Amino acid sequence: MSFLFEKSNSLNTPIECFIFDASREVFPVRPHWHYFCEVIYILEGSAHMQYNDASFILKEKDMILFHPRTVHSISAADAGSLKYA
């Protein structure tokens, strides 16, 4: 599972916040894991979230928490735009 590890410099940036626009970034987000938790809030569109063995469809105003060291991925749930924070 080490090949799915996403390296981060969390000692220099303990909190990181950004808006992800799927039309402008590398997408879909392939399966990966890291040593920190990740909170995702859907701003626009809908997303398919894979979280270990579970699968979820999130829509605008939905939120999900990925715990540390859990494999997760994100892809579009429909053909519309997708933005999340």
N, C-alpha and C positions, 0 to 999 in steps of 0.2 A: 504494500500500500504506500510505501515511501515515494513512489513515482508520482503520486497524486498530490504530494505536499506542495503548498504554495508558500514560498518564502516571503517573509515580511520583516521589517526592522521595527518591531513593536516597542523596543526600548527607547527609540527616539521619537516615535509617534504613537503613544498609547491609545489615542482615539483618532480615528480617521472618519470623515464624513464627506460624501460626495453624491452627486446626482449622476446616474448612469442612463445614458440615452442609447438604446440598442441600435438606432439608425446610424450612430456615429462611432461606436466602439466595436471591438472584436466580440462577436456574438454568434452563437450561444456561448454561455459560460460553461466550459467543460467540467466534468467531475474533478473535484479537488477538495483539500482539507487544509486547515491551519490551526495554530495553537490559540486562537482568539475566537470569541463569539462574533457573530455577524447578524445585525438586525436589518431587515429589508422592509421598506414601506413602498407600496406601489402607488406612484403618482398618476400614471396614465397607462391605459391598456390592461392586458392580462398576461400572466406568466405561468409557465409550468415549472414547478419546483420539485426537484428530486432530492430527497433527504434520507440518507441511508437506504432503507428498503421501502420508505413511504413516498407517496407522490401527491402533490397538491396543486390545484389551480387557484392562483391568487388574482384578484381583480382590484381595480382602483379603490384605494383606502384600506386595503388589507395589509397585514403585517405578519412577518414570520421571523423567528429567531433560530439561527443555526448555532448549535452548541459547539464548543471547541472540539477538535479532532473528530468531526463527523464529516463524511463524504457528502457533498452536495453539488448540484448543478442547476442552471437556470436556462430555460429556453422559452420562446414565444408560445403562447397558447392559442393565438389567432394571428391573422395577417395584419392587424392594426399596429400602431406604434406602441412602444413599451418604454416607459421611463420609471425609474425607481431611485429612492434615496437609501 
